[in-house]
Amino acid sequence: MGSSVNCFAAAEEGSGAIPLITLRAAQLGAYWNTATLRQRLWMEGAGFRADPNTWLMVPGENGKPVAVLAGIDDPADPYALSFLPMVLPEGSYRLDPASPTGVDAGLAALGWGLGAYQFDRYRKPTRAPARLAMNGEAAALSDSFAQLKATLLVRDLVNTPTEDLGPDQLEAVARRLAQAYGGEVCCITGEALLKENFPAIHAVGRASHRAPRLIELVWGDLSHPRISIIGKGVCFDTGGLDIKPSEGMRKMKKDMGGAAHALALAQLVMAQKLPVRLQMLVPAVENAIGPNSYRPGEVLKTRAGLTVEIDNTDAEGRVILCDAITYAEEGKPQLMLDFATLTGAARIALGPDLPALFGNDAALRTAWFSAGDAVRDPLWPMPLYAPYQQYLKSPIADLVNTGASRMAGCITAALYLQRFVPSDLPWCHLDTYSWNDSDRPGKPAGGEAQGLRAAWALLKQRFAA
């Protein structure tokens, strides 16, 4: 588990914690006028200008620190203070309510925890983070800590190598969450997938020594609105017989990033007791190479009854998702959200930080996009451009999993999924990278939650009592 759990001090420690004064560059002059001559000379000598992501320890008359100045830009940005936990000296700090720029306690807690994260499963942390002493309304802090915990779950799962996180371990995570929050888990595994009519999931995962499975977690009152959350759980993607080059395969432990998001969003729904009937589905497989790997040119049956010609075995995510989507819609949910590390084309189009958002319901898509903008969890709407369905035509089956053209790859992938979604079911699909390529404040290199907090904000807007 990430080390952010150790970056907060008990509330009673607040009186002895060093005050943290947040200010914009334009407010430095006003603060200057309240400082002592010694403090002014110290700030001038240090060249402190209150630029974003800069800080200065301010000494008192005895040389001991009396405050920390932290330069920020946008106090509504949860990442505003994320640079501090791993640069401040170890110890306890507290938000100064007299700061020229006030920062909401809940946002501060979220950002502090994101900045303190270190993946410590395989090596000891380089240092302990500075600790933030929290005060504030319990409800606001509860939601912030729940979002932090969910984000860290995504990071931990995506960062874990496949050796320790295969389909069976994903199932174990779902069972742990269900036990913690009063849900129920059903898992259909191996050859039972064929018996229960999930042939596409079975075909993609059958070559692995670890059996493919469909993981289902349900929670909540039957009388509440039903929602379905689906996550792509490809625990490792070799590309199958259309094998990836080594540079393309290096990060493929993260190809279960969609499943990590689905599990984390389910955790948020259950922990915060959102009044919904939750169904979370994860088709969990390894796209491995073996004597019984599914092959290019094969025609697969799907749960929906549509046949799919396999043009490329490396387009496996959409193949397993279509069976899960069909199963979810059979329960008549009020809305369906899916998360998937689906295409490199989305990264080419939008880069690593902007997940591509598709949806058949304009109001739902706009609400998710707007929620992301409000909580600083950005995503970008993309079109389900119907004429591009021509790229999915097959001469021998109902559709092909990927066409010969490389044009509009993320759009054609979304159009493939849309073929399995009833037109009257509000549905959105998020094509997410789930990864930070480099270290930035609050966003360490490695696994990342993208669109998760936005999805939670969307669900709260729709279903909160």
Secondary structure by P-SEA (a helix, b strand, c coil): ccccccccccccccccccbbbbbcccaaaaaaaaccaaaaaaaaaacccccccbbbbbbcccccccbbbbbbcccccccccccccccccbbbbbbcccccbbbbaaaaaaaaaaaacccccccccccccbbbbbbccaaaaaaaaaaaaaaaaaaaaaacccccccaaaaaaaaaaaaaacbbbbbbbcccccccccaaaaaaacccccbbbbbbbbbbcccccbbbbbbbbcccccccccccccccccccccccaaaaaaaaaaaaaaaaaccccbbbbbbbbbbbccccccccccbbbbccccbbbbbccccccaaaaaaaaaaaaacccccbbbbbccccccccccccccccccccccaaaaaaaaaaaaaacbbbbbbbccccccccccccccccccccccccaaaaaaaaaaacccccccbbbbbbcccccccccccccccbbbcaaaaaaaaaaacccc
